Amino acid sequence: MDAYYCILYYKDLQKALDFFEEKNDDEVYVLRIKTLDSKLLKDIKEKDIVDEIIANAIVKPNYDRNLVLTLQNNKKAKTLLFHFSNLHEIFNDVEGVRQPFSRSGRSVYGSVNLFNYLYFAVAKDKFFDILKLKEALMRAEIDRQAEAPLEDNIEWDNTDSANADEDDDTD
C-alpha cells in the first residue's frame, strides 16, 4: 500500500473547517492550509504508517507546500463533496493524489473546476466527525476513562480526627 501524509497545525485545519461550516451555500471552496512536512510512503503496511511518519518526518516551518481541501455543500443530497491534495505554494505541482489529472494541459487541482471532473462524496456530518479530531480524541479519552477500572489509591487512616488533639504531644 502507498500512503501520503501531511503534517500541519490542527488549529489551522480547524480554522479552515470553521470558515467552511459558516458558509450556507452550494459554492465550491478551495482552502489552502500551510503544511510543515509531507511525503509519499511507498509499499508500506498499514500498521507501520505511524511509526514511519514518526521516524522520518521533519517539521519545516518554511515548508513550501499546502494541504488543499476542495469542499462543496450539496444541500439537496445532504452530502459534502470533497477532495484533498497537496500543492506547492507557487507552482501547480500536485502531490498526494493517486494520479495527476489535468484538462487541456492544465492541472485542475486547487481550482473550483476540479469538481467538474473529480470528487468524493460523503454525509456532511460524517466528514466533520472524521476531521474534528479534537472532539474525537476527547470522546475517545472519556470512553477510555469510563472503561478503565477504578483504582483506590487513597490511603485511609482509621484514627478518629476528633481524638487527634488528645494524641498531640506538642504542648
SETOR-97125 format. One record per residue (C-alpha): residue number from 0; x, y, z; residue in one letter. Coordinates in Angstrom, 2 decimals, always signed. Layout:
// residues N
pos;px;py;pz;code
NUM;X;Y;Z;A
...
This chain:
// residues 171
pos;px;py;pz;code
0;+0.00;+0.00;+0.00;M
1;+1.07;+3.60;-0.56;D
2;+0.21;+6.40;+1.87;A
3;+0.67;+10.13;+1.77;Y
4;+0.86;+12.25;+4.91;Y
5;+0.80;+15.96;+5.70;C
6;+1.85;+17.49;+8.99;I
7;+0.07;+20.71;+9.84;L
8;-1.12;+22.69;+12.81;Y
9;-4.51;+21.41;+13.94;Y
10;-5.64;+24.99;+14.69;K
11;-5.10;+25.87;+11.01;D
12;-7.22;+22.91;+9.90;L
13;-9.88;+23.84;+12.45;Q
14;-9.90;+27.47;+11.27;K
15;-10.42;+26.36;+7.66;A
16;-13.21;+23.96;+8.60;L
17;-14.91;+26.61;+10.74;D
18;-14.76;+29.03;+7.79;F
19;-16.40;+26.46;+5.52;F
20;-19.05;+25.45;+8.07;E
21;-20.16;+29.08;+8.35;E
22;-21.00;+29.10;+4.64;K
23;-24.56;+28.18;+3.88;N
24;-24.41;+27.85;+0.12;D
25;-23.51;+25.37;-2.61;D
26;-20.36;+27.18;-3.76;E
27;-17.06;+25.35;-4.19;V
28;-14.36;+26.47;-1.75;Y
29;-10.66;+25.83;-2.13;V
30;-9.00;+26.03;+1.28;L
31;-5.21;+26.03;+1.47;R
32;-3.62;+25.04;+4.76;I
33;+0.10;+25.53;+5.39;K
34;+1.91;+22.24;+5.97;T
35;+5.12;+21.60;+7.86;L
36;+6.04;+18.37;+6.09;D
37;+4.53;+15.89;+3.64;S
38;+5.71;+12.74;+1.96;K
39;+4.66;+9.71;-0.03;L
40;+5.31;+6.42;+1.75;L
41;+5.56;+3.63;-0.81;K
42;+4.93;-0.06;-0.27;D
43;+4.17;+0.23;+3.42;I
44;+1.98;-1.90;+5.64;K
45;-0.91;-0.03;+7.21;E
46;+0.24;-0.94;+10.73;K
47;+3.66;+0.66;+10.04;D
48;+2.47;+4.06;+8.75;I
49;+2.52;+5.97;+12.05;V
50;+5.94;+4.59;+13.04;D
51;+7.33;+5.54;+9.62;E
52;+5.99;+9.10;+9.91;I
53;+7.46;+9.47;+13.41;I
54;+10.83;+8.15;+12.23;A
55;+11.09;+10.32;+9.09;N
56;+9.05;+13.49;+9.49;A
57;+10.99;+16.72;+9.71;I
58;+8.98;+19.75;+10.79;V
59;+9.92;+22.61;+8.50;K
60;+8.32;+25.96;+9.40;P
61;+9.15;+27.33;+5.92;N
62;+7.89;+24.29;+4.01;Y
63;+6.61;+25.28;+0.57;D
64;+3.55;+23.06;+0.24;R
65;-0.10;+23.37;+1.27;N
66;-2.78;+20.83;+2.03;L
67;-5.62;+21.81;-0.28;V
68;-9.17;+20.97;+0.73;L
69;-11.70;+21.49;-2.02;T
70;-15.19;+21.44;-0.48;L
71;-18.77;+21.95;-1.59;Q
72;-22.08;+21.53;+0.20;N
73;-24.69;+19.56;-1.69;N
74;-27.73;+20.63;+0.31;K
75;-30.21;+18.67;-1.80;K
76;-28.49;+15.36;-1.08;A
77;-27.26;+16.43;+2.38;K
78;-23.77;+15.44;+1.36;T
79;-20.42;+17.10;+1.14;L
80;-18.26;+16.89;-1.96;L
81;-14.58;+16.95;-1.14;F
82;-11.06;+16.35;-2.38;H
83;-7.65;+16.51;-0.70;F
84;-4.38;+17.23;-2.45;S
85;-1.03;+18.79;-1.68;N
86;+0.14;+21.71;-3.81;L
87;+3.29;+23.76;-3.99;H
88;+2.74;+27.33;-2.76;E
89;+3.77;+28.89;-6.08;I
90;+3.83;+26.22;-8.78;F
91;+0.91;+24.00;-9.71;N
92;+2.88;+20.92;-8.63;D
93;+0.46;+18.39;-7.15;V
94;+1.25;+15.56;-4.72;E
95;-0.85;+13.26;-2.59;G
96;-3.10;+12.07;-5.38;V
97;-3.18;+8.65;-7.00;R
98;-2.70;+10.06;-10.49;Q
99;-2.33;+13.70;-11.57;P
100;-5.35;+14.91;-13.54;F
101;-5.40;+17.79;-15.98;S
102;-7.60;+19.32;-18.66;R
103;-6.17;+20.95;-21.78;S
104;-2.68;+20.58;-20.29;G
105;-3.58;+22.42;-17.07;R
106;-3.98;+20.85;-13.65;S
107;-7.41;+21.29;-12.10;V
108;-6.19;+20.69;-8.55;Y
109;-6.52;+23.77;-6.36;G
110;-9.28;+25.05;-8.64;S
111;-13.05;+25.25;-8.21;V
112;-13.23;+23.48;-11.59;N
113;-11.95;+20.25;-10.03;L
114;-15.48;+19.18;-9.13;F
115;-16.49;+19.28;-12.79;N
116;-14.35;+16.16;-13.15;Y
117;-13.47;+14.59;-9.84;L
118;-14.64;+14.50;-6.20;Y
119;-15.60;+12.25;-3.32;F
120;-18.99;+12.49;-1.60;A
121;-19.94;+11.68;+1.99;V
122;-22.61;+12.64;+4.51;A
123;-21.59;+16.07;+5.80;K
124;-21.77;+15.12;+9.49;D
125;-19.53;+12.08;+8.88;K
126;-16.90;+14.23;+7.16;F
127;-16.71;+16.64;+10.09;F
128;-16.73;+13.77;+12.61;D
129;-13.55;+12.47;+10.97;I
130;-11.71;+15.77;+10.71;L
131;-12.66;+17.30;+14.04;K
132;-10.02;+15.28;+15.78;L
133;-10.02;+17.31;+18.97;K
134;-13.60;+16.37;+19.75;E
135;-12.99;+12.78;+18.66;A
136;-9.91;+12.50;+20.85;L
137;-11.77;+13.98;+23.78;M
138;-14.61;+11.48;+23.27;R
139;-12.09;+8.63;+23.00;A
140;-10.37;+9.74;+26.21;E
141;-13.70;+9.94;+28.04;I
142;-14.61;+6.47;+26.77;D
143;-11.20;+5.13;+27.76;R
144;-11.53;+6.55;+31.25;Q
145;-15.06;+5.17;+31.60;A
146;-13.81;+1.68;+30.70;E
147;-10.76;+1.82;+32.97;A
148;-11.08;+0.06;+36.32;P
149;-11.29;+2.37;+39.28;L
150;-8.15;+2.40;+41.35;E
151;-8.27;+3.01;+45.08;D
152;-5.04;+4.92;+45.64;N
153;-6.31;+6.64;+48.75;I
154;-4.70;+5.58;+51.99;E
155;-7.41;+5.51;+54.60;W
156;-6.47;+6.38;+58.18;D
157;-8.55;+4.64;+60.77;N
158;-7.97;+7.19;+63.52;T
159;-10.77;+9.49;+64.54;D
160;-9.99;+13.14;+63.81;S
161;-11.95;+14.14;+66.91;A
162;-9.40;+12.29;+69.06;N
163;-6.39;+13.63;+67.16;A
164;-5.95;+16.52;+69.64;D
165;-5.67;+14.06;+72.53;E
166;-2.73;+12.32;+70.84;D
167;-0.92;+15.57;+70.11;D
168;+2.09;+15.89;+72.47;D
169;+3.27;+19.32;+71.29;T
170;+2.27;+21.17;+74.50;D
